[in-house]
Amino acid sequence: MITSAVVSSKRIPATIRHTLNLESGLNDGLALPFVLFFLVLATSAGSAGIEALQLVGETGLGVLVGGGVSLVGALLLPRLPGGGLRHKYEGVYALGIALAAFGLAEIAWGNGLIAVFVAGIVLALTRHDIPASFGEFNESVSATFQVITFVLFGALIVDTGWDGSLARLVLFILVALVVARPAAVLLSFLGIPMPFAHKLFIAWFGPKGVASMLFALLVLSSGLADRTLVFDIASYTILASILAHGLTDTIGSNWLNRRLVSDGSLP
């Protein structure tokens, strides 16, 4: 999830908005196998090798099922009765493919989340008109589910509380938000011909924590000894990210707009 003012503002260059959207989407799918893998290593002492192989199998099945379902759906779209669907209904069609990929992958003992991630990539590659129509449909649907997700997650944070050192928690959050993320993003931009102001803007803004919520809940539901501690730290880091980025999205957009005007990029 990205701050709405950043992505919806037409004053922000399309390249920046696309980069932030792309980063958010890739984080969800690419990080999940690693999170699951390290959870297996942490919770399976004697059978870590077997569990790791099972995880590889589930991931592979998820990739195959997601790609297969999406490819079939893309090929069937123009062959539906009546010559296909109207543009405004293609977003619903894409959501149906995602749900089908998730369900079939879970039935086949694959990873449903990986299947949905791959299905989205394959569908976008095979049907270039789908992303735009799904984006329009997704605005209202995702907003509803995001509200529900944040409410439930907020209730969990209140229920768990925090019994550790407040100073250490604050220090960790500051390092994560102000040092670790900006440094990682700026490092990834080395050699990319883009104005530094754009890179700095992208380094500060970005995913607000929906995928991180899932990862934290996966840890909480595992047999890890310190699962509650990990969940609590992740929860408050996500909460701080929501507040910090949410309160600065308009300020950041205005700052970037002034830089663009001063550089002559905008009239």
ChimeraX attribute file (.defattr): number of C-alpha atoms within 10 A of each C-alpha:
attribute: neighborCount
match mode: 1-to-1
recipient: residues
	/A:1	17
	/A:2	22
	/A:3	19
	/A:4	11
	/A:5	16
	/A:6	27
	/A:7	21
	/A:8	12
	/A:9	14
	/A:10	11
	/A:11	15
	/A:12	19
	/A:13	17
	/A:14	13
	/A:15	11
	/A:16	17
	/A:17	19
	/A:18	12
	/A:19	14
	/A:20	23
	/A:21	16
	/A:22	12
	/A:23	15
	/A:24	19
	/A:25	17
	/A:26	13
	/A:27	13
	/A:28	20
	/A:29	17
	/A:30	12
	/A:31	13
	/A:32	18
	/A:33	18
	/A:34	11
	/A:35	14
	/A:36	17
	/A:37	16
	/A:38	13
	/A:39	18
	/A:40	22
	/A:41	15
	/A:42	14
	/A:43	15
	/A:44	16
	/A:45	10
	/A:46	9
	/A:47	11
	/A:48	17
	/A:49	13
	/A:50	12
	/A:51	17
	/A:52	18
	/A:53	12
	/A:54	15
	/A:55	18
	/A:56	17
	/A:57	15
	/A:58	22
	/A:59	22
	/A:60	16
	/A:61	22
	/A:62	29
	/A:63	23
	/A:64	19
	/A:65	28
	/A:66	34
	/A:67	23
	/A:68	17
	/A:69	23
	/A:70	28
	/A:71	18
	/A:72	12
	/A:73	20
	/A:74	21
	/A:75	13
	/A:76	12
	/A:77	15
	/A:78	12
	/A:79	11
	/A:80	10
	/A:81	9
	/A:82	8
	/A:83	9
	/A:84	13
	/A:85	14
	/A:86	10
	/A:87	13
	/A:88	13
	/A:89	14
	/A:90	21
	/A:91	21
	/A:92	15
	/A:93	18
	/A:94	23
	/A:95	16
	/A:96	13
	/A:97	23
	/A:98	23
	/A:99	18
	/A:100	21
	/A:101	31
	/A:102	25
	/A:103	20
	/A:104	19
	/A:105	26
	/A:106	18
	/A:107	11
	/A:108	14
	/A:109	15
	/A:110	26
	/A:111	27
	/A:112	27
	/A:113	24
	/A:114	28
	/A:115	33
	/A:116	28
	/A:117	22
	/A:118	24
	/A:119	30
	/A:120	22
	/A:121	16
	/A:122	18
	/A:123	25
	/A:124	17
	/A:125	14
	/A:126	14
	/A:127	15
	/A:128	10
	/A:129	14
	/A:130	20
	/A:131	19
	/A:132	15
	/A:133	19
	/A:134	19
	/A:135	12
	/A:136	13
	/A:137	18
	/A:138	16
	/A:139	10
	/A:140	10
	/A:141	10
	/A:142	13
	/A:143	12
	/A:144	11
	/A:145	11
	/A:146	13
	/A:147	11
	/A:148	12
	/A:149	15
	/A:150	15
	/A:151	12
	/A:152	11
	/A:153	18
	/A:154	14
	/A:155	11
	/A:156	15
	/A:157	17
	/A:158	9
	/A:159	9
	/A:160	13
	/A:161	11
	/A:162	15
	/A:163	8
	/A:164	11
	/A:165	8
	/A:166	10
	/A:167	9
	/A:168	10
	/A:169	15
	/A:170	15
	/A:171	10
	/A:172	16
	/A:173	21
	/A:174	15
	/A:175	12
	/A:176	15
	/A:177	20
	/A:178	13
	/A:179	14
	/A:180	14
	/A:181	16
	/A:182	20
	/A:183	16
	/A:184	11
	/A:185	15
	/A:186	16
	/A:187	12
	/A:188	12
	/A:189	14
	/A:190	10
	/A:191	7
	/A:192	10
	/A:193	8
	/A:194	12
	/A:195	9
	/A:196	12
	/A:197	13
	/A:198	16
	/A:199	20
	/A:200	15
	/A:201	19
	/A:202	19
	/A:203	23
	/A:204	21
	/A:205	22
	/A:206	23
	/A:207	22
	/A:208	21
	/A:209	23
	/A:210	18
	/A:211	18
	/A:212	19
	/A:213	18
	/A:214	15
	/A:215	18
	/A:216	22
	/A:217	19
	/A:218	17
	/A:219	21
	/A:220	18
	/A:221	11
	/A:222	15
	/A:223	14
	/A:224	15
	/A:225	12
	/A:226	11
	/A:227	16
	/A:228	18
	/A:229	16
	/A:230	15
	/A:231	22
	/A:232	21
	/A:233	18
	/A:234	20
	/A:235	23
	/A:236	18
	/A:237	21
	/A:238	21
	/A:239	18
	/A:240	18
	/A:241	21
	/A:242	18
	/A:243	12
	/A:244	15
	/A:245	21
	/A:246	18
	/A:247	12
	/A:248	17
	/A:249	20
	/A:250	16
	/A:251	14
	/A:252	18
	/A:253	19
	/A:254	16
	/A:255	13
	/A:256	19
	/A:257	17
	/A:258	15
	/A:259	15
	/A:260	19
	/A:261	11
	/A:262	11
	/A:263	10
	/A:264	9
	/A:265	11
	/A:266	12
	/A:267	7
